[in-house]
Amino acid sequence: MEEKQLLTVHEMAEFLKVPASWLYRQNMITGPGSIPRIKLGKYVRYEKEKVIEWYRQKNMTLGI
């Protein structure tokens, strides 16, 4: 079974080629449709595959 790597805010921002501040703003949004993240105490981590799927679903909804 493959272990999933958790990415930090800065690692995820680098992968997405967006500023880390954009991800911090996304973290303030909660509920259905918000960016998938894992909270470990005060730390936030991301699974790359889940974020990619979130992006695809969000863009399909917007018709992009």
C-alpha positions as a Markdown table, in Angstrom:
| # | Residue | x | y | z |
|---|---|---|---|---|
| 1 | Met | 0.0 | 0.0 | 0.0 |
| 2 | Glu | 1.4 | 3.4 | -1.0 |
| 3 | Glu | 1.8 | 6.1 | 1.6 |
| 4 | Lys | 0.5 | 9.5 | 0.5 |
| 5 | Gln | 2.8 | 12.4 | 1.0 |
| 6 | Leu | 1.4 | 15.4 | 2.7 |
| 7 | Leu | 2.5 | 18.8 | 1.4 |
| 8 | Thr | 3.0 | 22.0 | 3.3 |
| 9 | Val | 1.3 | 25.3 | 2.2 |
| 10 | His | 4.5 | 26.4 | 0.5 |
| 11 | Glu | 5.0 | 23.1 | -1.2 |
| 12 | Met | 1.4 | 23.0 | -2.5 |
| 13 | Ala | 1.7 | 26.6 | -3.6 |
| 14 | Glu | 4.8 | 25.9 | -5.5 |
| 15 | Phe | 3.2 | 22.9 | -7.2 |
| 16 | Leu | 0.1 | 25.0 | -8.1 |
| 17 | Lys | 2.3 | 27.9 | -9.1 |
| 18 | Val | 0.3 | 30.3 | -6.9 |
| 19 | Pro | 1.3 | 32.5 | -4.0 |
| 20 | Ala | 1.1 | 30.9 | -0.6 |
| 21 | Ser | -1.2 | 33.8 | 0.4 |
| 22 | Trp | -3.8 | 32.4 | -2.1 |
| 23 | Leu | -3.8 | 29.0 | -0.3 |
| 24 | Tyr | -4.1 | 30.8 | 3.1 |
| 25 | Arg | -7.2 | 32.6 | 1.8 |
| 26 | Gln | -8.6 | 29.3 | 0.5 |
| 27 | Asn | -8.1 | 27.8 | 3.9 |
| 28 | Met | -10.5 | 30.4 | 5.4 |
| 29 | Ile | -13.3 | 29.0 | 3.2 |
| 30 | Thr | -15.1 | 26.1 | 4.8 |
| 31 | Gly | -17.9 | 23.7 | 3.9 |
| 32 | Pro | -18.7 | 21.8 | 0.7 |
| 33 | Gly | -16.5 | 22.8 | -2.3 |
| 34 | Ser | -13.6 | 24.1 | -0.1 |
| 35 | Ile | -10.1 | 23.1 | -0.8 |
| 36 | Pro | -9.3 | 19.7 | 0.7 |
| 37 | Arg | -6.9 | 19.9 | 3.6 |
| 38 | Ile | -5.8 | 18.1 | 6.7 |
| 39 | Lys | -5.3 | 20.0 | 10.0 |
| 40 | Leu | -2.7 | 18.7 | 12.3 |
| 41 | Gly | -3.0 | 21.0 | 15.3 |
| 42 | Lys | -2.1 | 24.4 | 14.0 |
| 43 | Tyr | -0.5 | 23.0 | 10.8 |
| 44 | Val | -2.3 | 22.5 | 7.5 |
| 45 | Arg | -1.3 | 19.8 | 5.0 |
| 46 | Tyr | -2.5 | 18.8 | 1.6 |
| 47 | Glu | -2.7 | 15.6 | -0.4 |
| 48 | Lys | -1.7 | 16.6 | -4.0 |
| 49 | Glu | -4.1 | 14.1 | -5.6 |
| 50 | Lys | -7.1 | 15.4 | -3.7 |
| 51 | Val | -6.3 | 19.0 | -4.5 |
| 52 | Ile | -5.9 | 18.2 | -8.2 |
| 53 | Glu | -9.3 | 16.4 | -8.1 |
| 54 | Trp | -10.9 | 19.4 | -6.3 |
| 55 | Tyr | -9.5 | 21.7 | -9.0 |
| 56 | Arg | -10.9 | 19.6 | -11.8 |
| 57 | Gln | -14.3 | 19.4 | -10.2 |
| 58 | Lys | -14.4 | 23.2 | -9.5 |
| 59 | Asn | -13.5 | 24.0 | -13.1 |
| 60 | Met | -16.1 | 21.5 | -14.5 |
| 61 | Thr | -18.7 | 23.3 | -12.4 |
| 62 | Leu | -17.6 | 26.6 | -13.8 |
| 63 | Gly | -17.5 | 25.3 | -17.3 |
| 64 | Ile | -13.8 | 25.9 | -17.7 |
